[in-house]
């Protein structure tokens, strides 16, 4: 007794193909998220490093021209002036300063002297981050997933000067 087995391969391919396509699209999406996270980390590090070695920065004023220019330079391509990442702006980056207190504990810098002639305390560290994050929608066919929110943050030692 010989059975006819024609069409088994076609049936098996038809059963496994959707799973393989979902796996492939998931891997591509994961790769894009990983790469975008890397790019955002490099942008935030570039901004933090540029601020850390900057001269005459006014950390008391959030709209300081030198700080805003540094953040915009980190976000935009120097050749074209366009953002390196779609819909990323310098306004999405937030700069905070960290200082050691008298006991050697790291905390937020004292800004009580910002209005005076002496200015605020000189920071020991500069932190640049994206507190609201960068939202990435997940595009996997037939599956509805919540978007991924990347929140890169970098802290570097401050070596520049302040006003």
C-alpha atoms as an extended CHARMM CRD file, in Angstrom:
* protein
*
       163  EXT
         1         1  UNK       CA              0.0000000000        0.0000000000        0.0000000000  PROA      1               0.0000000000
         2         2  UNK       CA              1.5570000000        3.1640000000       -1.1440000000  PROA      2               0.0000000000
         3         3  UNK       CA              0.1370000000        6.4540000000        0.0120000000  PROA      3               0.0000000000
         4         4  UNK       CA              0.3680000000        9.5910000000       -2.0230000000  PROA      4               0.0000000000
         5         5  UNK       CA              2.2210000000       12.3040000000       -0.1080000000  PROA      5               0.0000000000
         6         6  UNK       CA              2.2620000000       15.0670000000       -2.6460000000  PROA      6               0.0000000000
         7         7  UNK       CA              1.7120000000       18.5290000000       -1.1880000000  PROA      7               0.0000000000
         8         8  UNK       CA              3.1160000000       17.8780000000        2.2890000000  PROA      8               0.0000000000
         9         9  UNK       CA              6.0030000000       20.2840000000        1.7850000000  PROA      9               0.0000000000
        10        10  UNK       CA              3.6850000000       23.0120000000        0.5580000000  PROA      10              0.0000000000
        11        11  UNK       CA              1.4380000000       22.5160000000        3.5760000000  PROA      11              0.0000000000
        12        12  UNK       CA              4.3540000000       22.6400000000        6.0110000000  PROA      12              0.0000000000
        13        13  UNK       CA              5.7110000000       25.8100000000        4.4070000000  PROA      13              0.0000000000
        14        14  UNK       CA              2.2580000000       27.3880000000        4.5750000000  PROA      14              0.0000000000
        15        15  UNK       CA              2.0280000000       26.5510000000        8.2930000000  PROA      15              0.0000000000
        16        16  UNK       CA              5.5190000000       27.7530000000        9.2510000000  PROA      16              0.0000000000
        17        17  UNK       CA              5.8330000000       30.8130000000        7.0110000000  PROA      17              0.0000000000
        18        18  UNK       CA              3.7410000000       33.1810000000        9.2060000000  PROA      18              0.0000000000
        19        19  UNK       CA              5.8120000000       32.3100000000       12.2660000000  PROA      19              0.0000000000
        20        20  UNK       CA              9.0570000000       32.8310000000       10.3860000000  PROA      20              0.0000000000
        21        21  UNK       CA              7.8530000000       36.1950000000        9.0510000000  PROA      21              0.0000000000
        22        22  UNK       CA              6.8450000000       37.3260000000       12.5640000000  PROA      22              0.0000000000
        23        23  UNK       CA             10.2260000000       36.2350000000       13.8680000000  PROA      23              0.0000000000
        24        24  UNK       CA             12.0390000000       38.1100000000       11.1020000000  PROA      24              0.0000000000
        25        25  UNK       CA             10.0170000000       41.3070000000       11.5890000000  PROA      25              0.0000000000
        26        26  UNK       CA             10.5580000000       41.0980000000       15.3620000000  PROA      26              0.0000000000
        27        27  UNK       CA             14.3090000000       40.7610000000       14.8860000000  PROA      27              0.0000000000
        28        28  UNK       CA             14.3780000000       43.7260000000       12.5010000000  PROA      28              0.0000000000
        29        29  UNK       CA             12.3420000000       45.8370000000       14.9380000000  PROA      29              0.0000000000
        30        30  UNK       CA             14.6040000000       44.8590000000       17.8410000000  PROA      30              0.0000000000
        31        31  UNK       CA             17.6550000000       45.7940000000       15.7600000000  PROA      31              0.0000000000
        32        32  UNK       CA             16.1780000000       49.2000000000       14.9230000000  PROA      32              0.0000000000
        33        33  UNK       CA             15.3960000000       49.8860000000       18.5900000000  PROA      33              0.0000000000
        34        34  UNK       CA             18.8920000000       48.8420000000       19.6610000000  PROA      34              0.0000000000
        35        35  UNK       CA             20.5080000000       51.0500000000       17.0170000000  PROA      35              0.0000000000
        36        36  UNK       CA             18.2850000000       54.0280000000       17.8720000000  PROA      36              0.0000000000
        37        37  UNK       CA             19.1220000000       53.6100000000       21.5650000000  PROA      37              0.0000000000
        38        38  UNK       CA             22.8230000000       53.6660000000       20.6620000000  PROA      38              0.0000000000
        39        39  UNK       CA             22.4080000000       56.8170000000       18.5480000000  PROA      39              0.0000000000
        40        40  UNK       CA             20.4560000000       58.5800000000       21.3090000000  PROA      40              0.0000000000
        41        41  UNK       CA             23.1100000000       57.6320000000       23.8860000000  PROA      41              0.0000000000
        42        42  UNK       CA             25.8340000000       59.0660000000       21.6100000000  PROA      42              0.0000000000
        43        43  UNK       CA             23.8580000000       62.2960000000       21.0880000000  PROA      43              0.0000000000
        44        44  UNK       CA             23.3040000000       62.7260000000       24.8310000000  PROA      44              0.0000000000
        45        45  UNK       CA             26.9730000000       61.9290000000       25.5500000000  PROA      45              0.0000000000
        46        46  UNK       CA             28.1200000000       64.4490000000       22.9270000000  PROA      46              0.0000000000
        47        47  UNK       CA             25.9680000000       67.1420000000       24.5070000000  PROA      47              0.0000000000
        48        48  UNK       CA             27.1390000000       66.2860000000       28.0430000000  PROA      48              0.0000000000
        49        49  UNK       CA             30.8000000000       66.1660000000       27.0720000000  PROA      49              0.0000000000
        50        50  UNK       CA             30.5810000000       69.4640000000       25.1940000000  PROA      50              0.0000000000
        51        51  UNK       CA             28.9230000000       71.1010000000       28.2020000000  PROA      51              0.0000000000
        52        52  UNK       CA             31.4520000000       69.5720000000       30.5920000000  PROA      52              0.0000000000
        53        53  UNK       CA             34.3880000000       71.2080000000       28.8440000000  PROA      53              0.0000000000
        54        54  UNK       CA             32.5250000000       74.3960000000       27.9440000000  PROA      54              0.0000000000
        55        55  UNK       CA             33.6780000000       77.8070000000       29.0540000000  PROA      55              0.0000000000
        56        56  UNK       CA             31.5560000000       80.5450000000       30.6690000000  PROA      56              0.0000000000
        57        57  UNK       CA             28.3830000000       78.4890000000       30.9440000000  PROA      57              0.0000000000
        58        58  UNK       CA             25.4680000000       79.8130000000       32.9640000000  PROA      58              0.0000000000
        59        59  UNK       CA             23.7200000000       76.8140000000       34.5080000000  PROA      59              0.0000000000
        60        60  UNK       CA             21.3980000000       79.1260000000       36.4610000000  PROA      60              0.0000000000
        61        61  UNK       CA             19.6840000000       80.1900000000       33.2410000000  PROA      61              0.0000000000
        62        62  UNK       CA             17.9700000000       77.3780000000       31.3480000000  PROA      62              0.0000000000
        63        63  UNK       CA             17.8970000000       79.5300000000       28.2090000000  PROA      63              0.0000000000
        64        64  UNK       CA             21.6290000000       80.3080000000       28.2430000000  PROA      64              0.0000000000
        65        65  UNK       CA             22.6870000000       80.8330000000       24.6260000000  PROA      65              0.0000000000
        66        66  UNK       CA             25.8480000000       78.7240000000       24.9210000000  PROA      66              0.0000000000
        67        67  UNK       CA             23.9680000000       75.8140000000       26.5220000000  PROA      67              0.0000000000
        68        68  UNK       CA             21.1530000000       75.9050000000       23.9600000000  PROA      68              0.0000000000
        69        69  UNK       CA             23.6590000000       76.0680000000       21.0930000000  PROA      69              0.0000000000
        70        70  UNK       CA             25.5640000000       73.0860000000       22.4930000000  PROA      70              0.0000000000
        71        71  UNK       CA             22.3820000000       71.0210000000       22.7840000000  PROA      71              0.0000000000
        72        72  UNK       CA             21.2920000000       71.9400000000       19.2550000000  PROA      72              0.0000000000
        73        73  UNK       CA             24.7470000000       71.1070000000       17.8690000000  PROA      73              0.0000000000
        74        74  UNK       CA             24.5980000000       67.6690000000       19.4880000000  PROA      74              0.0000000000
        75        75  UNK       CA             21.1480000000       66.9460000000       18.0460000000  PROA      75              0.0000000000
        76        76  UNK       CA             21.7240000000       68.2470000000       14.4960000000  PROA      76              0.0000000000
        77        77  UNK       CA             23.9850000000       67.0200000000       11.7170000000  PROA      77              0.0000000000
        78        78  UNK       CA             26.8370000000       69.5230000000       11.3370000000  PROA      78              0.0000000000
        79        79  UNK       CA             26.8850000000       69.2170000000        7.5380000000  PROA      79              0.0000000000
        80        80  UNK       CA             23.1800000000       69.6860000000        6.8360000000  PROA      80              0.0000000000
        81        81  UNK       CA             21.7520000000       71.1720000000       10.0310000000  PROA      81              0.0000000000
        82        82  UNK       CA             18.9980000000       68.5500000000       10.0270000000  PROA      82              0.0000000000
        83        83  UNK       CA             18.2260000000       66.4350000000       13.1110000000  PROA      83              0.0000000000
        84        84  UNK       CA             20.2150000000       63.2010000000       13.3710000000  PROA      84              0.0000000000
        85        85  UNK       CA             17.0750000000       61.4150000000       14.5930000000  PROA      85              0.0000000000
        86        86  UNK       CA             13.6120000000       62.1940000000       13.2280000000  PROA      86              0.0000000000
        87        87  UNK       CA             11.6190000000       64.5980000000       15.4510000000  PROA      87              0.0000000000
        88        88  UNK       CA             14.4690000000       64.9870000000       17.9580000000  PROA      88              0.0000000000
        89        89  UNK       CA             15.0790000000       68.5670000000       19.0770000000  PROA      89              0.0000000000
        90        90  UNK       CA             17.4330000000       70.2400000000       21.5050000000  PROA      90              0.0000000000
        91        91  UNK       CA             14.4320000000       71.1080000000       23.6870000000  PROA      91              0.0000000000
        92        92  UNK       CA             13.9830000000       67.4210000000       24.4910000000  PROA      92              0.0000000000
        93        93  UNK       CA             17.3570000000       67.3470000000       26.2820000000  PROA      93              0.0000000000
        94        94  UNK       CA             17.5120000000       68.5410000000       29.8860000000  PROA      94              0.0000000000
        95        95  UNK       CA             20.7110000000       69.6610000000       31.6150000000  PROA      95              0.0000000000
        96        96  UNK       CA             21.1250000000       69.2560000000       35.3750000000  PROA      96              0.0000000000
        97        97  UNK       CA             24.1380000000       69.7980000000       37.5830000000  PROA      97              0.0000000000
        98        98  UNK       CA             25.3310000000       67.6440000000       40.4740000000  PROA      98              0.0000000000
        99        99  UNK       CA             27.5820000000       68.7270000000       43.3360000000  PROA      99              0.0000000000
       100       100  UNK       CA             29.2100000000       67.2310000000       46.3950000000  PROA      100             0.0000000000
       101       101  UNK       CA             28.0000000000       68.7530000000       49.6520000000  PROA      101             0.0000000000
       102       102  UNK       CA             30.1480000000       69.3810000000       52.7570000000  PROA      102             0.0000000000
       103       103  UNK       CA             29.7710000000       65.7160000000       53.7960000000  PROA      103             0.0000000000
       104       104  UNK       CA             30.8920000000       64.4020000000       50.4290000000  PROA      104             0.0000000000
       105       105  UNK       CA             27.4170000000       63.2690000000       49.3670000000  PROA      105             0.0000000000
       106       106  UNK       CA             26.4610000000       63.7930000000       45.7370000000  PROA      106             0.0000000000
       107       107  UNK       CA             23.2690000000       65.7720000000       45.2190000000  PROA      107             0.0000000000
       108       108  UNK       CA             21.7250000000       68.6140000000       43.2740000000  PROA      108             0.0000000000
       109       109  UNK       CA             23.7530000000       71.8260000000       43.1870000000  PROA      109             0.0000000000
       110       110  UNK       CA             22.7980000000       74.7490000000       45.4050000000  PROA      110             0.0000000000
       111       111  UNK       CA             21.1070000000       77.3230000000       43.1960000000  PROA      111             0.0000000000
       112       112  UNK       CA             20.3520000000       79.7900000000       45.9670000000  PROA      112             0.0000000000
       113       113  UNK       CA             23.1840000000       82.0510000000       44.8000000000  PROA      113             0.0000000000
       114       114  UNK       CA             21.9770000000       82.2770000000       41.2120000000  PROA      114             0.0000000000
       115       115  UNK       CA             20.5270000000       85.7400000000       41.6940000000  PROA      115             0.0000000000
       116       116  UNK       CA             23.6380000000       87.1010000000       43.4140000000  PROA      116             0.0000000000
       117       117  UNK       CA             26.9100000000       88.3580000000       42.0250000000  PROA      117             0.0000000000
       118       118  UNK       CA             28.8350000000       85.2240000000       42.9570000000  PROA      118             0.0000000000
       119       119  UNK       CA             26.4950000000       82.8880000000       41.0860000000  PROA      119             0.0000000000
       120       120  UNK       CA             25.5900000000       79.3660000000       42.0340000000  PROA      120             0.0000000000
       121       121  UNK       CA             27.9120000000       76.6470000000       43.2290000000  PROA      121             0.0000000000
       122       122  UNK       CA             30.3840000000       75.2860000000       40.6520000000  PROA      122             0.0000000000
       123       123  UNK       CA             29.0890000000       71.8600000000       39.5490000000  PROA      123             0.0000000000
       124       124  UNK       CA             31.1280000000       68.7110000000       39.9390000000  PROA      124             0.0000000000
       125       125  UNK       CA             29.1060000000       66.7830000000       37.3400000000  PROA      125             0.0000000000
       126       126  UNK       CA             26.8600000000       67.6430000000       34.4120000000  PROA      126             0.0000000000
       127       127  UNK       CA             23.9490000000       65.3440000000       33.5740000000  PROA      127             0.0000000000
       128       128  UNK       CA             22.1590000000       65.4720000000       30.2410000000  PROA      128             0.0000000000
       129       129  UNK       CA             19.1000000000       63.3340000000       29.7170000000  PROA      129             0.0000000000
       130       130  UNK       CA             15.7280000000       62.9840000000       28.1130000000  PROA      130             0.0000000000
       131       131  UNK       CA             13.2580000000       62.7810000000       31.0160000000  PROA      131             0.0000000000
       132       132  UNK       CA             10.2260000000       62.5200000000       28.7300000000  PROA      132             0.0000000000
       133       133  UNK       CA             11.9880000000       59.9840000000       26.5410000000  PROA      133             0.0000000000
       134       134  UNK       CA             11.8900000000       59.2630000000       22.8330000000  PROA      134             0.0000000000
       135       135  UNK       CA              8.9030000000       57.1570000000       21.7870000000  PROA      135             0.0000000000
       136       136  UNK       CA              9.2960000000       54.3890000000       19.2280000000  PROA      136             0.0000000000
       137       137  UNK       CA              6.1640000000       52.6870000000       17.8930000000  PROA      137             0.0000000000
       138       138  UNK       CA              6.5100000000       48.9360000000       17.4630000000  PROA      138             0.0000000000
       139       139  UNK       CA              5.5150000000       47.7520000000       14.0040000000  PROA      139             0.0000000000
       140       140  UNK       CA              5.0650000000       43.9960000000       14.0460000000  PROA      140             0.0000000000
       141       141  UNK       CA              2.3110000000       42.6940000000       11.7340000000  PROA      141             0.0000000000
       142       142  UNK       CA             -0.8980000000       41.4710000000       13.4030000000  PROA      142             0.0000000000
       143       143  UNK       CA              0.3720000000       42.3190000000       16.9040000000  PROA      143             0.0000000000
       144       144  UNK       CA             -0.5350000000       45.5010000000       18.7800000000  PROA      144             0.0000000000
       145       145  UNK       CA              2.1790000000       46.4060000000       21.2820000000  PROA      145             0.0000000000
       146       146  UNK       CA              2.7670000000       49.4590000000       23.4450000000  PROA      146             0.0000000000
       147       147  UNK       CA              5.4570000000       51.8070000000       22.1300000000  PROA      147             0.0000000000
       148       148  UNK       CA              8.9550000000       51.6600000000       23.5690000000  PROA      148             0.0000000000
       149       149  UNK       CA             10.1660000000       54.7900000000       25.3530000000  PROA      149             0.0000000000
       150       150  UNK       CA             13.9350000000       55.2950000000       25.4300000000  PROA      150             0.0000000000
       151       151  UNK       CA             15.2550000000       57.6190000000       28.1540000000  PROA      151             0.0000000000
       152       152  UNK       CA             19.0090000000       58.0400000000       27.7260000000  PROA      152             0.0000000000
       153       153  UNK       CA             20.9130000000       59.9120000000       30.4220000000  PROA      153             0.0000000000
       154       154  UNK       CA             24.6390000000       60.5820000000       30.8220000000  PROA      154             0.0000000000
       155       155  UNK       CA             26.5860000000       62.0930000000       33.7340000000  PROA      155             0.0000000000
       156       156  UNK       CA             30.1000000000       63.3960000000       33.0940000000  PROA      156             0.0000000000
       157       157  UNK       CA             32.5640000000       65.2840000000       35.3290000000  PROA      157             0.0000000000
       158       158  UNK       CA             32.4990000000       69.0400000000       34.8570000000  PROA      158             0.0000000000
       159       159  UNK       CA             35.8400000000       70.5410000000       33.8910000000  PROA      159             0.0000000000
       160       160  UNK       CA             34.8690000000       73.8280000000       32.3040000000  PROA      160             0.0000000000
       161       161  UNK       CA             34.1030000000       77.2020000000       33.7940000000  PROA      161             0.0000000000
       162       162  UNK       CA             30.8440000000       78.8620000000       34.6810000000  PROA      162             0.0000000000
       163       163  UNK       CA             29.7830000000       82.4690000000       34.8400000000  PROA      163             0.0000000000
